[in-house]
Structures are given as C-alpha cells and as structure tokens.
Amino acid sequence: MTDSQTLDKLMFFIYDIRMFDIFKTAQLTPDLLRSFVVAADTGSFTRTAGLVHKTQAAVSMQIKKLEEDLQCLLFKRDGRGVTLTVEGEILYRYSSKILKLHDEALTAVSAPTLHGKIRLGAPDDYAMKHLPGILREFAVNHPQVQIDVFCDDTPTLSKMLKNGQLDLVIATDKVKTKYSAPLELTWILPQRMDPSEVEELPLALFHPVCCYRENGLKALNKIGRKYRIAYGSPSLAGLLAAVQGGLAIAVVTKDTTANGCRHAIPSDGLPPIESIYIDLRFQPGIRSEVISVFGGFIAKGLGIVI
C-alpha cells in the first residue's frame, strides 16, 4: 500500500469518527432550531430572546450548544449583531424545512377550530420587531384566522379602536396600564459622532404627541443641553435614515439597532431617558374567543401579563 493510500484511509477513518461523534451528540430539536432560525432572521440574539420567549443568555447557550455539537461555527459575531457562516447557511436551509414539517404535523393533529377575522393596530416599529414571531406562532396553531394589520401612530390607532375600526391595538403610554410592560429608551447616534463636540444636537424625532419624543426632549431640557429638531418622521425607518446618514441622533428602544449606528455611552454626555410602556388595548365590551386567544399570543410575545 502506498503512502498516499495509507493517508487516504487515515483521513477517511478520522472523518468517520468525527461524523459518529456528531451523530451521537447532536440533537436538532425544534426548540434549538427555532432559536437558530430566528437569530439568523433577526441578526440579533437580543431580539431573538424576545421572539422565542427566552433570555438572551439562554439563546446564546442554545447556539453555543449547536455549534459544539456540530463542531463548527454557525454565526460570525461582531458588535452590530450576528450573520451566518457558510455552515450556518446550510443548516438554516434544513432547519426551515424541519420546522415547517414539525409545525404542519402539530397543526394536523391538533384540529384547530378558531375561525374569524382580527383587525390589529400597531406602530410600524413594533410591527417590525414583535409581530413576525407572534404572527408565525399564532398562524401555526390557528391557520384559519385572517389577520389585518394597520400601522400608524398611537393616537391614530387609539382613535380607530375607540371608533370600532380595530379589535385590539399595540400602543405606547407614559404610565403603566392594565396590560403593559416597560420599555427602556436610549439614544442612537451615528457611529463616528461625538456629541460632546456638537454645540447644538441635531435630533431626528417622531411627530408630536409621541412618548419617545416627549421623554427625549424632557431629558435634554433637564440638563440644559442645546438641541434643534432637524428631522421628523412618523416611522422608525425615517428616523434611522437620518441617523445612518450621520445627520442626527434619535430616541429608540434599547433593542433597536441599525448599520452604521451605535447606542449612547456615558462618555457621550447624553442624559438618561425615562422609560415608557408598551400596552395592549382591546375593543371595549365582550371579546370573542378568537380575539381573546390572539390577545394572549400578543401578550406572551410582549411580556405582558393578562
């Protein structure tokens, strides 16, 4: 036998042992795969934690276990979030298929009975952050329910709810209400901006009658910091565009990230911002079963106790 043939047999033997170890230890459970897929979709372990109803530490441990069991890195990590490696892309394709079959199997044997139509209102930033996971989980369990989502600011959505145009609304409030959970606010600014070198801070803010705007201005006024309102928008995407362009700073929730942007640190000299609350509001009166069940899914996704 030549040296080359011997080397080939040795490499095959090593590969065979490695694959045996992987098959022996790796457990691709739906719970692990769901956290992995959501992390890949969001690019953030922090956002994943909220969507899969776990702590960030628990999500990190799940991904670490997957990587150790499969003996490869699934994510590239940097200060802005996570992106899939080549091996991660391969696992993502299979994971999506596995979870789809898993969810279809559960649906097939659970015989869902809920039918109807739901009109949900939510500000666009809440819709982008929270609704994908909530809607996905609800659809798996109740695929016959139709959901219409209306995105606007809290005052407009509250008025629509009062007028009977919506069944329930995700909104913001300055005070704790019956169904609410706290939201921590912070400043987001261009990566290379040093606020201490700016005499008059350029701000990108939501339109008036917004808790984010009100609490941000209140914080600056409290310390006598000079500012000017440079950009206004009813949408988070509009505000972040100004920040990403290096033109302004904005008030966001602590789980909001964007390319080319960073959250304020103590050395920036920006004041802390008072927290607000995320609320779940229902149409007054008796709720139908489908509204009650859907409200429970939303509450669970937002960390609200009903």
C-alpha positions as CSV (number, residue, x, y, z in Angstrom):
1,M,0.0,0.0,0.0
2,T,1.4,3.4,-1.0
3,D,1.8,6.3,1.5
4,S,-0.9,8.1,-0.4
5,Q,-3.4,5.3,0.0
6,T,-2.5,5.0,3.7
7,L,-3.1,8.7,4.2
8,D,-6.4,8.5,2.4
9,K,-7.6,5.6,4.6
10,L,-6.4,7.5,7.7
11,M,-8.3,10.7,6.7
12,F,-11.5,8.7,6.0
13,F,-11.2,7.0,9.3
14,I,-10.8,10.4,11.1
15,Y,-13.8,11.7,9.1
16,D,-15.8,8.6,10.1
17,I,-15.0,9.1,13.8
18,R,-15.9,12.8,13.6
19,M,-19.3,12.1,12.0
20,F,-20.0,9.4,14.5
21,D,-19.3,11.8,17.3
22,I,-21.6,14.4,15.7
23,F,-24.5,12.0,15.2
24,K,-24.0,10.7,18.8
25,T,-24.1,14.1,20.5
26,A,-26.1,16.5,18.2
27,Q,-29.8,16.9,18.9
28,L,-31.5,19.1,16.4
29,T,-34.6,19.7,18.5
30,P,-37.3,22.1,17.3
31,D,-36.6,24.4,20.2
32,L,-32.9,24.7,19.3
33,L,-33.6,25.1,15.6
34,R,-36.3,27.7,16.2
35,S,-33.9,29.9,18.2
36,F,-31.3,29.4,15.5
37,V,-33.6,30.3,12.6
38,V,-35.0,33.4,14.4
39,A,-31.4,34.5,15.3
40,A,-30.5,34.2,11.6
41,D,-33.6,36.1,10.5
42,T,-33.1,39.0,13.0
43,G,-29.3,39.1,13.2
44,S,-29.5,39.6,16.9
45,F,-29.6,37.3,19.9
46,T,-31.3,40.1,21.9
47,R,-34.2,40.3,19.5
48,T,-34.3,36.5,19.2
49,A,-34.8,36.2,23.0
50,G,-37.9,38.3,22.9
51,L,-39.4,36.4,20.0
52,V,-38.8,32.9,21.3
53,H,-39.6,33.9,24.9
54,K,-36.2,33.2,26.4
55,T,-33.4,35.3,28.0
56,Q,-30.6,36.4,25.8
57,A,-28.2,34.2,27.9
58,A,-30.4,31.2,27.2
59,V,-30.4,31.9,23.4
60,S,-26.6,32.3,23.4
61,M,-26.3,28.9,25.3
62,Q,-28.6,27.2,22.7
63,I,-26.5,28.5,19.8
64,K,-23.3,27.5,21.6
65,K,-24.6,24.0,22.1
66,L,-25.5,23.7,18.5
67,E,-22.0,24.8,17.4
68,E,-20.3,22.5,19.9
69,D,-22.5,19.5,18.9
70,L,-21.9,20.2,15.1
71,Q,-18.3,21.1,15.7
72,C,-18.5,24.2,13.5
73,L,-19.3,27.9,13.8
74,L,-22.8,28.8,12.7
75,F,-22.6,32.6,13.2
76,K,-20.0,35.3,12.7
77,R,-20.2,37.7,15.6
78,D,-19.4,41.4,15.7
79,G,-20.5,44.5,17.6
80,R,-23.6,45.0,15.4
81,G,-25.0,41.6,15.6
82,V,-24.6,38.1,14.0
83,T,-24.5,36.8,10.4
84,L,-24.5,33.2,9.2
85,T,-21.3,31.4,8.2
86,V,-21.3,29.0,5.2
87,E,-22.1,26.1,7.6
88,G,-24.8,28.3,9.2
89,E,-26.4,28.9,5.8
90,I,-26.6,25.1,5.1
91,L,-28.1,24.4,8.5
92,Y,-30.6,27.3,8.0
93,R,-32.0,25.7,4.8
94,Y,-32.5,22.4,6.5
95,S,-33.8,23.9,9.7
96,S,-36.5,25.8,7.9
97,K,-37.7,22.6,6.3
98,I,-37.6,20.7,9.6
99,L,-39.6,23.3,11.4
100,K,-42.1,23.6,8.7
101,L,-42.8,19.9,8.8
102,H,-42.8,19.9,12.6
103,D,-45.4,22.8,12.7
104,E,-47.5,21.2,10.0
105,A,-47.6,17.9,11.9
106,L,-48.7,19.7,15.1
107,T,-51.4,21.6,13.2
108,A,-52.6,18.4,11.5
109,V,-53.3,16.5,14.8
110,S,-54.5,19.5,16.9
111,A,-57.5,20.1,14.7
112,P,-57.7,23.9,15.0
113,T,-61.2,25.2,15.4
114,L,-60.7,29.0,15.6
115,H,-62.1,31.0,12.6
116,G,-62.7,34.6,12.0
117,K,-61.1,38.0,11.2
118,I,-58.9,40.1,13.5
119,R,-58.1,43.8,13.0
120,L,-54.9,44.7,14.7
121,G,-53.3,48.1,15.0
122,A,-49.6,48.7,15.8
123,P,-46.9,51.4,15.2
124,D,-44.6,50.3,12.4
125,D,-41.6,49.8,14.6
126,Y,-43.5,47.5,16.9
127,A,-44.9,45.7,13.9
128,M,-41.4,45.1,12.5
129,K,-39.8,44.0,15.8
130,H,-42.5,42.0,17.5
131,L,-45.2,40.8,15.1
132,P,-43.2,38.4,12.9
133,G,-42.7,35.9,15.7
134,I,-46.1,36.4,17.2
135,L,-48.0,36.0,13.9
136,R,-45.9,33.0,12.9
137,E,-46.7,31.2,16.2
138,F,-50.4,32.1,16.0
139,A,-50.7,31.0,12.4
140,V,-49.2,27.6,13.2
141,N,-51.9,27.0,15.8
142,H,-54.8,28.8,14.1
143,P,-54.3,28.9,10.3
144,Q,-57.9,29.6,9.5
145,V,-57.9,33.1,11.2
146,Q,-57.5,36.1,9.0
147,I,-55.5,39.0,10.5
148,D,-55.5,42.5,9.1
149,V,-52.7,44.7,10.4
150,F,-52.9,48.5,10.4
151,C,-49.8,50.6,11.1
152,D,-49.9,54.1,12.4
153,D,-49.0,56.2,15.4
154,T,-50.6,55.5,18.9
155,P,-53.1,58.5,18.9
156,T,-54.5,57.5,15.5
157,L,-54.7,53.8,16.4
158,S,-56.3,54.6,19.7
159,K,-59.0,56.7,17.9
160,M,-59.6,53.8,15.5
161,L,-60.0,51.4,18.4
162,K,-62.5,53.8,20.1
163,N,-64.5,54.1,16.8
164,G,-64.8,50.4,16.4
165,Q,-62.4,50.2,13.4
166,L,-59.9,47.9,15.2
167,D,-60.3,45.0,17.6
168,L,-57.0,45.5,19.5
169,V,-54.0,47.7,19.5
170,I,-50.4,47.6,20.5
171,A,-49.6,51.1,21.7
172,T,-47.2,53.2,23.9
173,D,-48.0,55.1,27.1
174,K,-46.1,57.2,29.6
175,V,-47.7,55.3,32.6
176,K,-48.4,51.7,33.4
177,T,-51.8,50.5,32.4
178,K,-53.8,47.3,32.9
179,Y,-52.0,45.3,30.2
180,S,-48.5,46.8,29.8
181,A,-44.7,46.1,30.1
182,P,-41.9,48.6,30.5
183,L,-39.7,49.7,27.5
184,E,-36.3,51.2,28.1
185,L,-35.3,54.1,25.9
186,T,-31.9,55.2,24.8
187,W,-30.1,57.5,22.3
188,I,-28.9,56.1,18.9
189,L,-26.4,58.1,17.0
190,P,-24.0,57.8,14.0
191,Q,-21.1,55.5,14.7
192,R,-18.5,58.3,14.4
193,M,-20.4,61.1,16.0
194,D,-19.0,62.6,19.2
195,P,-21.9,64.5,20.9
196,S,-19.5,66.3,23.2
197,E,-18.1,68.1,20.1
198,V,-21.5,69.3,18.9
199,E,-22.8,72.5,20.4
200,E,-26.4,72.1,19.2
201,L,-27.5,68.5,19.0
202,P,-29.4,67.7,15.7
203,L,-32.4,65.5,16.6
204,A,-34.5,63.1,14.5
205,L,-37.8,62.6,16.3
206,F,-41.2,61.1,15.9
207,H,-44.0,63.6,15.3
208,P,-45.6,65.5,18.3
209,V,-47.7,63.6,20.9
210,C,-45.2,60.8,21.0
211,C,-43.7,59.4,24.2
212,Y,-40.3,58.8,22.7
213,R,-40.1,62.4,21.6
214,E,-41.5,63.9,24.8
215,N,-39.2,61.9,27.1
216,G,-36.2,62.6,25.0
217,L,-36.8,66.4,25.0
218,K,-37.6,66.3,28.7
219,A,-34.2,64.6,29.4
220,L,-32.3,67.2,27.4
221,N,-34.2,70.2,28.9
222,K,-33.5,68.8,32.4
223,I,-29.7,69.2,31.9
224,G,-30.0,72.4,29.8
225,R,-28.5,70.7,26.7
226,K,-28.9,72.7,23.5
227,Y,-30.6,71.0,20.6
228,R,-32.5,71.5,17.4
229,I,-35.1,69.3,15.7
230,A,-33.6,68.6,12.4
231,Y,-35.7,65.7,11.1
232,G,-39.2,64.5,11.9
233,S,-41.0,61.3,10.8
234,P,-44.0,59.1,11.8
235,S,-41.9,56.0,11.2
236,L,-38.8,54.5,12.8
237,A,-37.3,53.8,9.3
238,G,-37.5,57.5,8.6
239,L,-35.7,58.5,11.8
240,L,-33.0,55.8,11.4
241,A,-32.3,57.0,7.8
242,A,-31.2,60.4,9.2
243,V,-29.1,58.7,11.9
244,Q,-27.5,56.4,9.4
245,G,-26.7,59.3,7.2
246,G,-24.7,60.9,10.0
247,L,-27.1,63.8,10.3
248,A,-28.9,63.4,13.6
249,I,-29.4,61.4,16.8
250,A,-32.7,59.8,17.8
251,V,-34.6,58.2,20.7
252,V,-35.2,54.4,20.3
253,T,-35.8,51.4,22.5
254,K,-32.7,49.6,23.7
255,D,-33.2,46.6,21.4
256,T,-33.2,48.9,18.3
257,T,-30.0,48.6,16.1
258,A,-29.0,49.8,12.7
259,N,-26.0,49.6,10.5
260,G,-23.6,52.5,11.0
261,C,-25.2,53.4,14.3
262,R,-24.4,52.9,18.0
263,H,-26.2,53.4,21.3
264,A,-25.0,56.3,23.5
265,I,-22.4,55.5,26.2
266,P,-21.7,57.6,29.4
267,S,-18.8,59.5,27.9
268,D,-21.1,60.9,25.2
269,G,-22.7,63.1,27.9
270,L,-26.3,62.4,26.8
271,P,-28.8,62.2,29.7
272,P,-30.7,59.0,30.5
273,I,-34.3,58.9,29.1
274,E,-37.3,57.9,31.3
275,S,-38.8,54.5,30.3
276,I,-42.2,54.2,28.7
277,Y,-44.7,51.3,28.5
278,I,-45.9,49.1,25.7
279,D,-49.6,48.5,26.0
280,L,-52.1,46.0,24.7
281,R,-55.6,47.6,24.3
282,F,-58.8,45.8,23.5
283,Q,-62.0,47.0,22.0
284,P,-64.4,47.7,24.9
285,G,-67.1,45.1,25.6
286,I,-67.2,41.4,25.4
287,R,-64.4,39.8,23.4
288,S,-64.9,37.0,21.0
289,E,-62.9,33.8,21.6
290,V,-60.6,34.5,18.6
291,I,-59.8,38.0,19.9
292,S,-59.1,36.6,23.4
293,V,-56.8,33.9,22.1
294,F,-54.9,36.2,19.8
295,G,-54.5,38.8,22.6
296,G,-53.0,36.0,24.7
297,F,-50.4,35.3,22.0
298,I,-49.5,39.0,21.7
299,A,-49.3,39.4,25.5
300,K,-46.9,36.5,25.7
301,G,-44.7,37.9,22.9
302,L,-44.5,41.3,24.5
303,G,-44.0,40.0,28.1
304,I,-47.4,41.4,29.3
305,V,-49.4,39.6,31.9
306,I,-53.1,39.3,31.2
